[in-house]
Amino acid sequence: MSEKYTLFDIGDDLKDLYLMAGDPDMDPEVIQGTIDAVMGALEVKSAGYVNVIKQLEMEAKQAKEVAQMFTDKAKVREYNIKRMKDALKMVMEQTDQDQIAAGDFTIKLQKNGGKEPLKITGDVPESLCKVTIEPDNDKIREYLQDHSDCEFAHLEPRGTHVVIK
């Protein structure tokens, strides 16, 4: 083993070990010694990985909590900004003013840009509607259970993931 024995090196050694185990001329004690060494290195290296993973999980959780705190603060501030602008707008409309001098600033009422707002108040003719067709994955899965010769879809094998307990 080298000084920088990586998890990938261990994987390579396990592959080599598999080849050694298939060789009838190999001494079983050599194979067992190699198994013990490689598995010991795997255990040590895996424990190191788990320690780093746990530390990163803790830091990620803390970062998310701090981010949520700042998101909440931003929402409160945005709400207060909107409330204050709405109050200014209401006073300006009530007093029929489209501009107010406010120290170094000027407050103006300005018309919104973009498309005019649309309010639908009744049944819209079908010719003015969009139709969106998309696959129903649940129905396709059910279909595949009864039809193995399906040309348009197939089920993939489930993947795997690491669980640390």
N, C-alpha and C positions, 0 to 999 in steps of 0.2 A: 504494500500500500504506500502511496506517495503522501507527502505532507498535506496536499490539498485533495483529499479523497472526497469526491462529490457524490451526490445521490445518483447521478448519471453513471459514474464509475462503478458504483455498487450494482446498478442495473446491468451494466456490461459484464461484471463479474458473475452475476446470477445466470446470464445467458451462457457464459463460458462454463459455468458449473453444470448446467444442463447438458452441454456437449460432453463434458468429462464423465458425467454419470452414465452416458450411453456407450462409453468406451469400455469393453470387457477387460482390457489390460490395465485399467487404472486400479490402484490400490485403494480399497474401501476406506482405509484410515486417512489417506490423503484427501479423499472426497469429503469425509466427515470433518476433518480439520478445516478444510476450505469452507464448508457450510457454516461451521461455528464462527469462523473469522468474518465471513461476509454478513451473516445474520447479526452478529454483534455490532458490526459497523453500521448496518442498516438501522438497528435499534437506536444507536447513539445519534446517528444523523437525523433520523425521524423525530427523536425527542427534541433536538435542536430546532427543527422545522416547526414542531408544535409550539414550542416556546415563542418563536417569532410570530407565528400565526395568531396566538392568543394575545400577544402584545399589540399587534396590528388591529385585531378586532376591537380591543379596548380603546385604542386611539381613534379608530373609525367611529365607534359609538359616541365618544366624547365630541368628536368633530361634528357629527350629525346633530348632537344636542346643542352645541354652540351655534351651528348654522340655523337650527330651528328657532333659537332665541333671537337671532338677528332678523330672521324672516318675520317673526311675530312683531318685532319692533318696527320693521319696515311697513308692515300692514297697518299698524296703529297710526304711524306717521302719515301714510297715504290716505287713510280714512280721515284724519284730522285736516289734511290739506284739502281734500274734496269738500268736507263740511264747511271749511272757512271760505273756499271759493264759491260754494253754493250760496253762502250767506251774503257775500259781496255781490253776486249776480242778482240775488233777490232784491237787495236794497237798490241796486242800480236800475233794475227794471221798474220797481215801485216808484222811484223818483224820476224816471224817464231820463236817465243819464247814460250816455254811451262811453263816457270817459271820466276818470277821476284822477286828479293829481295827488300823489301820495309820497311826499318827500322827494327822494331821488328817483322814484318810480312813477310810472303812469299805468293805471288800470284801465283796460278797455274791454268792452263787450264786442266780441267778434263772432260772425256767423260761422257755423261748422262747415268744413269742406266735405268733399266726397259726394257720394250718392245721397239723394234725398231719402229720408227714412220711409220705409214701406210698412203699412199695417194692413194685414189681411183680415177682412171682416165677414167673409162668406166662403162658399164652396168655390174652389178654383177649378176651371176647366182642365181636363186631363191633358190637353195639348200644351198647357203651360206648366206642367209638372215634370220633374225629373224622376226617372226610375233607375234605381241602383240594384243590380243583381250581384250577389256575392255568394261564394260557396258556404254551405251550412256544414261545418266540420263535424258536428255531432251526428247529423244524418248520414254523412259520408262514412264515418266510422261504423255506424250500424249497418250500412249497405255492405261494407267490406267484410263484415262478419259472416254474411250469407253468400257473398260472391267473391271467390278467390281469383277469378280471371278478369278483374277490373282493369280497364285500359287507362283510365284517367287519374287513378290514385292508388297508393299502397301504403301500408303501415310500416314505419321505420322501427327498428329495435330501440328500446329505451336506453338512454345513456346512463352513465354512472357519475357519482360525485363522492367526495371525501367527507366523512363524518368523523369528528374528533370528540371522544367521550372521556 
